[in-house]
Amino acid sequence: MFWKKLKLMKLFGFTVSIDLSWLIVAALVAWSLATGLFPSTVRGLSAAGYWAMGALGVVALLFSIVVHELAHAVAARRLGMSIKGITLFVFGGIAEMERRPPNARTEGLMAALGPLASFFVAGASHVAALGLGASDAPAPVVALLEFTAVINALLGAFNLIPAFPLDGGRVLRAVIWGRTGKLLRATRIASWIGTALAVTLVVIGVTSLVAGMTMTGIWWSLIGLFIYSAARRSYRETAVELTLEKQRVSRFARSAVVTVRRGLPVDRFVEDYLLQEQHRHFPVVDLGGSVLGYIGLDQVKQIPKEAWDTTTAGELAARCDETVCISSDASAAEALASMRRASTDRLMVVDDDELVGIVKAKDLLGFATLRLDLDRAA
């Protein structure tokens, strides 16, 4: 989904980042506000003044999206879930969950709190605008507050549409999931509605383009295409996860593993392993075959090149953690989630310091895809 993220701030322990694609939105919103909305509502400003208001409008939009996603993130944490952070991207923002909600109640509460937070900000901004307007406050300040109120009301209302993956669609999925106990069926129904909404938005966009409303048509079409893609992807990811939850890692572990002896000098490791095999990390083993840890590019970069010939792989080996190792009894879904968190495509399978093998993302996804295709055919 994301191009490249820039860290913006930390709020309540959550890292807030901006995807570079969000800068496209920022530029378009600033232009629309500076040349359209604010000149029609606030009279007598210079061009620079309207552009300054446009920039502040972008800040208000950013604030609104962060508050919306922060409500999701705080709710998730209070309900015992882990959130990697909040990222703003071209069509809004997302609270990045490490795993899906464990039950329907958690899903519904998390989804509902985002729109509620937006409606709260909308109400507070509107009340503030009315109060300042009555006290003859500067017109630009009142206009910015009214813009904040409107944008939050729209953000909350749009997200309440019962179409997955919007918040309303997640609430709908939670309701169906809670009543039937079938998450995949609930996701399928909510995704169908999301797909229908997406097609409707694209039709509206194309109609607007034909009618000469170019910018409106482009935006509705792009939003529709995004929702269509997200709805289909979310359903597929849920189906894959549920399929892999029933399988153990041991089923997919490949026993043929390239290992590194603890006494191997780092310069030989770089030439014979890192550059040849081009993996992110390799298991480091002792003479008996027990796993001491792992070594990769990150560990090599910790020492100067002059020390490569006098330092061994065992001295540099890092201890196994969930980003590199997993037990054979873990579920395949847990393995895939660990790979995604660590941005890797393979994990070492280790039981009691003994290397069982390697599990690869392509094997897990290949199995899940084949199983889903067989179930669909049946």
C-alpha positions as CSV (number, residue, x, y, z in Angstrom):
1,M,0.0,0.0,0.0
2,F,2.7,2.4,1.0
3,W,5.5,4.0,-1.1
4,K,7.9,5.4,1.5
5,K,7.0,6.6,5.0
6,L,8.3,9.6,6.8
7,K,8.0,9.7,10.6
8,L,6.1,12.7,11.7
9,M,5.5,12.5,15.5
10,K,4.7,10.2,18.4
11,L,1.3,10.4,20.1
12,F,0.3,8.3,23.1
13,G,3.1,5.9,22.3
14,F,2.1,5.5,18.6
15,T,4.4,6.5,15.8
16,V,2.6,8.7,13.3
17,S,4.1,8.6,9.8
18,I,3.2,10.1,6.4
19,D,3.4,8.1,3.3
20,L,4.8,10.2,0.4
21,S,1.6,9.7,-1.5
22,W,-0.2,11.9,1.1
23,L,1.8,14.9,-0.3
24,I,-0.3,14.6,-3.4
25,V,-3.5,15.1,-1.3
26,A,-1.8,17.9,0.6
27,A,-1.0,19.8,-2.6
28,L,-4.4,19.3,-4.2
29,V,-6.3,20.3,-1.0
30,A,-4.2,23.4,-0.5
31,W,-4.8,24.4,-4.1
32,S,-8.5,23.8,-3.9
33,L,-8.9,25.7,-0.6
34,A,-6.7,28.6,-1.7
35,T,-8.3,29.1,-5.1
36,G,-11.8,28.0,-4.5
37,L,-13.4,27.6,-1.0
38,F,-11.7,30.3,1.1
39,P,-11.9,33.1,-1.6
40,S,-15.6,32.5,-1.7
41,T,-16.1,32.6,2.1
42,V,-13.5,35.1,3.2
43,R,-13.3,38.4,1.4
44,G,-10.4,40.8,1.0
45,L,-7.3,38.7,1.4
46,S,-4.3,38.7,-0.8
47,A,-3.3,35.6,-2.8
48,A,-0.6,34.9,-0.3
49,G,-3.2,35.1,2.5
50,Y,-5.5,32.6,0.8
51,W,-2.6,30.2,0.2
52,A,-1.7,30.5,3.9
53,M,-5.2,29.6,4.7
54,G,-5.0,26.7,2.3
55,A,-1.8,25.4,4.1
56,L,-3.6,25.7,7.5
57,G,-6.5,23.8,6.0
58,V,-4.1,21.0,5.1
59,V,-2.9,21.0,8.7
60,A,-6.5,20.8,9.8
61,L,-7.1,17.8,7.5
62,L,-4.0,16.1,8.8
63,F,-5.1,16.7,12.4
64,S,-8.5,15.3,11.6
65,I,-7.2,12.1,10.1
66,V,-4.7,11.5,12.9
67,V,-7.5,12.0,15.5
68,H,-9.7,9.5,13.6
69,E,-6.9,6.8,13.4
70,L,-5.7,7.6,16.9
71,A,-9.1,6.6,18.2
72,H,-8.8,3.3,16.5
73,A,-5.3,2.8,17.9
74,V,-6.1,3.7,21.4
75,A,-9.2,1.5,21.4
76,A,-7.1,-1.4,20.0
77,R,-4.5,-1.0,22.8
78,R,-7.2,-0.8,25.5
79,L,-8.6,-4.0,24.1
80,G,-5.3,-5.8,24.2
81,M,-4.2,-5.5,20.6
82,S,-0.8,-4.3,19.3
83,I,-0.6,-1.4,16.9
84,K,2.5,-0.8,14.9
85,G,1.7,2.8,14.2
86,I,-0.5,5.2,12.3
87,T,0.3,6.1,8.6
88,L,-1.4,8.7,6.5
89,F,-1.5,7.9,2.8
90,V,-3.2,9.2,-0.3
91,F,-6.8,8.3,0.6
92,G,-6.7,8.9,4.3
93,G,-5.0,7.0,7.1
94,I,-4.7,3.6,8.7
95,A,-3.9,2.3,12.2
96,E,-1.5,-0.6,11.4
97,M,-2.6,-3.7,13.4
98,E,-0.1,-6.5,13.8
99,R,-3.0,-9.0,13.8
100,R,-6.7,-8.9,13.1
101,P,-9.1,-8.4,16.0
102,P,-9.6,-11.7,18.0
103,N,-13.4,-11.4,18.2
104,A,-16.4,-9.6,16.8
105,R,-16.8,-7.3,19.9
106,T,-13.2,-6.0,19.6
107,E,-13.7,-5.5,15.8
108,G,-16.9,-3.5,16.3
109,L,-15.7,-1.3,19.1
110,M,-12.4,-0.4,17.3
111,A,-14.2,0.4,14.0
112,A,-16.9,2.5,15.7
113,L,-14.6,4.8,17.7
114,G,-13.0,6.3,14.6
115,P,-16.2,8.0,13.2
116,L,-17.3,8.9,16.8
117,A,-14.0,10.8,17.3
118,S,-14.5,12.6,14.0
119,F,-18.0,13.6,14.9
120,F,-16.7,14.9,18.3
121,V,-14.1,17.1,16.6
122,A,-16.7,18.3,14.1
123,G,-19.0,19.3,16.9
124,A,-16.3,21.0,19.0
125,S,-15.0,22.9,15.9
126,H,-18.5,24.1,15.0
127,V,-19.2,25.3,18.5
128,A,-15.9,27.1,18.6
129,A,-16.6,28.7,15.2
130,L,-20.0,29.9,16.4
131,G,-18.5,31.3,19.6
132,L,-15.7,33.2,17.8
133,G,-18.0,34.4,15.1
134,A,-20.3,36.0,17.7
135,S,-17.3,37.7,19.3
136,D,-16.1,39.3,16.0
137,A,-13.1,37.1,15.7
138,P,-11.0,37.3,12.5
139,A,-13.0,35.8,9.6
140,P,-10.1,33.5,8.5
141,V,-10.0,31.8,11.9
142,V,-13.8,31.2,11.9
143,A,-13.6,29.9,8.3
144,L,-10.8,27.5,9.2
145,L,-12.8,26.2,12.2
146,E,-15.9,25.7,10.0
147,F,-13.8,23.9,7.5
148,T,-12.5,21.6,10.2
149,A,-16.0,20.9,11.4
150,V,-17.2,20.1,7.9
151,I,-14.2,17.9,7.0
152,N,-14.6,15.9,10.2
153,A,-18.4,15.5,9.7
154,L,-17.7,14.2,6.2
155,L,-14.9,11.9,7.4
156,G,-17.1,10.4,10.0
157,A,-20.2,10.0,7.8
158,F,-18.2,8.5,4.8
159,N,-16.5,6.0,7.1
160,L,-19.9,4.9,8.5
161,I,-21.0,3.6,5.1
162,P,-21.4,-0.2,5.7
163,A,-18.9,-1.2,3.0
164,F,-15.7,-3.0,3.8
165,P,-13.0,-1.9,4.4
166,L,-14.5,1.4,5.7
167,D,-15.3,1.5,9.4
168,G,-19.0,1.0,8.7
169,G,-18.1,-2.1,6.8
170,R,-16.0,-3.4,9.7
171,V,-18.9,-2.8,12.1
172,L,-21.2,-4.7,9.7
173,R,-18.6,-7.5,9.5
174,A,-18.5,-7.6,13.3
175,V,-22.3,-7.8,13.6
176,I,-22.5,-10.7,11.1
177,W,-19.4,-12.4,12.6
178,G,-20.9,-12.1,16.1
179,R,-24.3,-13.6,15.1
180,T,-23.0,-16.4,12.8
181,G,-19.6,-17.1,14.3
182,K,-18.2,-17.2,10.7
183,L,-15.6,-14.6,10.1
184,L,-15.0,-15.5,6.5
185,R,-18.7,-15.3,5.6
186,A,-19.0,-12.0,7.4
187,T,-15.9,-10.6,5.5
188,R,-17.3,-11.9,2.2
189,I,-20.6,-10.1,2.6
190,A,-19.0,-6.8,3.8
191,S,-16.5,-7.0,0.9
192,W,-19.3,-7.5,-1.6
193,I,-21.0,-4.3,-0.4
194,G,-17.6,-2.6,-0.5
195,T,-17.1,-3.7,-4.1
196,A,-20.6,-2.4,-5.0
197,L,-19.8,1.0,-3.4
198,A,-16.6,1.1,-5.3
199,V,-18.3,0.5,-8.6
200,T,-20.9,3.1,-7.8
201,L,-18.2,5.7,-7.0
202,V,-16.3,4.9,-10.3
203,V,-19.6,5.4,-12.2
204,I,-20.1,8.7,-10.5
205,G,-16.6,9.7,-11.3
206,V,-16.9,8.8,-15.0
207,T,-20.2,10.6,-15.2
208,S,-18.6,13.7,-13.6
209,L,-15.8,13.6,-16.1
210,V,-18.2,13.4,-19.0
211,A,-20.1,16.4,-17.5
212,G,-16.9,18.4,-17.5
213,M,-16.2,18.3,-13.7
214,T,-12.7,17.0,-14.2
215,M,-11.3,17.2,-10.6
216,T,-14.4,15.8,-9.0
217,G,-14.5,12.9,-11.5
218,I,-10.9,12.0,-11.0
219,W,-11.2,11.9,-7.2
220,W,-14.4,9.8,-7.1
221,S,-12.9,7.4,-9.7
222,L,-9.7,7.1,-7.7
223,I,-11.5,6.6,-4.4
224,G,-13.7,4.0,-6.0
225,L,-10.8,2.1,-7.5
226,F,-9.0,2.2,-4.1
227,I,-12.0,0.8,-2.2
228,Y,-12.5,-1.9,-4.9
229,S,-8.9,-3.0,-4.5
230,A,-8.9,-2.8,-0.7
231,A,-12.2,-4.8,-0.4
232,R,-10.9,-7.6,-2.5
233,R,-7.5,-7.6,-0.9
234,S,-8.9,-7.6,2.6
235,Y,-11.2,-10.6,1.9
236,R,-8.3,-12.5,0.3
237,E,-6.0,-11.7,3.3
238,T,-8.7,-12.9,5.8
239,A,-9.2,-16.1,3.8
240,V,-5.5,-16.8,3.7
241,E,-5.1,-16.1,7.4
242,L,-7.9,-18.4,8.4
243,T,-6.6,-21.2,6.1
244,L,-3.1,-20.9,7.6
245,E,-4.3,-20.8,11.2
246,K,-5.2,-24.5,10.8
247,Q,-1.7,-25.5,9.8
248,R,1.5,-25.9,11.8
249,V,4.9,-24.5,10.7
250,S,6.3,-28.0,10.8
251,R,4.3,-28.9,7.6
252,F,6.2,-26.2,5.6
253,A,9.7,-26.4,7.1
254,R,12.4,-27.1,4.5
255,S,15.2,-29.1,6.1
256,A,17.8,-28.1,3.5
257,V,19.3,-25.0,5.1
258,V,22.5,-23.2,4.5
259,T,24.2,-22.8,7.9
260,V,27.2,-20.8,9.0
261,R,29.8,-22.3,11.4
262,R,30.6,-20.2,14.4
263,G,34.3,-20.0,13.6
264,L,33.9,-18.7,10.1
265,P,35.7,-15.3,9.6
266,V,33.3,-12.5,8.6
267,D,35.2,-11.8,5.4
268,R,34.6,-15.3,4.2
269,F,30.9,-15.2,5.3
270,V,30.4,-12.0,3.2
271,E,32.0,-13.6,0.1
272,D,30.8,-17.2,0.3
273,Y,27.4,-16.7,1.9
274,L,26.0,-13.1,2.0
275,L,26.9,-12.2,-1.6
276,Q,26.4,-15.8,-3.0
277,E,23.1,-16.7,-1.4
278,Q,21.8,-13.1,-0.9
279,H,19.6,-14.0,2.1
280,R,18.9,-11.4,4.8
281,H,20.2,-13.7,7.5
282,F,21.8,-17.1,8.1
283,P,21.7,-19.5,11.1
284,V,25.0,-19.7,13.0
285,V,25.6,-23.2,14.5
286,D,28.3,-24.8,16.7
287,L,30.1,-28.0,15.9
288,G,27.2,-30.1,17.3
289,G,24.7,-28.3,15.1
290,S,23.0,-26.3,17.8
291,V,21.8,-22.8,16.8
292,L,23.7,-20.0,18.4
293,G,21.8,-17.3,16.7
294,Y,21.9,-15.7,13.3
295,I,24.1,-13.4,11.2
296,G,23.3,-11.1,8.3
297,L,24.1,-7.7,6.8
298,D,22.9,-5.8,9.9
299,Q,25.4,-7.7,12.0
300,V,28.3,-7.3,9.5
301,K,27.7,-3.5,9.4
302,Q,28.4,-3.3,13.2
303,I,32.1,-3.7,12.7
304,P,34.7,-2.0,10.4
305,K,35.8,-3.8,7.3
306,E,39.3,-4.0,8.6
307,A,38.1,-6.3,11.4
308,W,36.3,-8.7,9.1
309,D,39.2,-11.2,8.9
310,T,39.7,-11.3,12.6
311,T,36.1,-11.5,13.7
312,T,34.1,-14.8,13.5
313,A,30.4,-15.3,12.7
314,G,29.9,-16.7,16.3
315,E,31.1,-13.4,17.8
316,L,28.7,-11.4,15.7
317,A,25.7,-13.8,15.9
318,A,22.5,-12.2,17.2
319,R,20.1,-14.2,19.4
320,C,17.0,-15.5,17.8
321,D,13.8,-13.5,18.1
322,E,10.4,-13.5,16.5
323,T,11.6,-11.5,13.5
324,V,14.0,-14.3,12.5
325,C,13.0,-17.5,14.3
326,I,9.8,-19.5,15.0
327,S,9.0,-22.9,16.6
328,S,7.6,-25.7,14.5
329,D,4.5,-25.9,16.7
330,A,3.5,-22.3,15.8
331,S,0.7,-21.8,13.3
332,A,1.5,-20.9,9.7
333,A,-0.6,-17.8,10.1
334,E,1.6,-16.6,13.0
335,A,4.7,-17.3,10.8
336,L,3.3,-15.2,8.0
337,A,2.4,-12.4,10.3
338,S,6.0,-12.4,11.8
339,M,7.4,-12.2,8.3
340,R,5.2,-9.2,7.4
341,R,6.2,-7.4,10.6
342,A,9.9,-8.0,9.9
343,S,9.6,-7.3,6.2
344,T,11.2,-10.7,5.4
345,D,10.2,-13.7,3.3
346,R,11.7,-16.5,5.5
347,L,12.1,-17.6,9.1
348,M,14.3,-20.1,10.8
349,V,12.4,-22.9,12.4
350,V,14.1,-23.6,15.7
351,D,13.0,-26.0,18.6
352,D,15.1,-26.0,21.8
353,D,18.1,-24.5,20.0
354,E,18.0,-27.2,17.3
355,L,17.5,-26.1,13.7
356,V,14.5,-27.8,12.1
357,G,14.6,-25.9,8.8
358,I,13.4,-22.8,7.0
359,V,9.9,-21.7,6.3
360,K,9.3,-19.4,3.3
361,A,6.4,-17.0,2.7
362,K,5.9,-18.2,-0.9
363,D,5.3,-21.8,0.4
364,L,2.7,-20.6,2.9
365,L,0.9,-18.3,0.3
366,G,1.1,-21.0,-2.4
367,F,-0.5,-23.6,-0.1
368,A,-3.3,-21.1,1.0
369,T,-4.0,-20.1,-2.5
370,L,-4.3,-23.7,-3.7
371,R,-6.5,-24.6,-0.8
372,L,-8.8,-21.7,-1.4
373,D,-9.1,-22.5,-5.1
374,L,-9.9,-26.1,-4.3
375,D,-12.5,-25.1,-1.7
376,R,-14.1,-22.7,-4.2
377,A,-14.2,-25.4,-6.9
378,A,-15.8,-27.9,-4.4
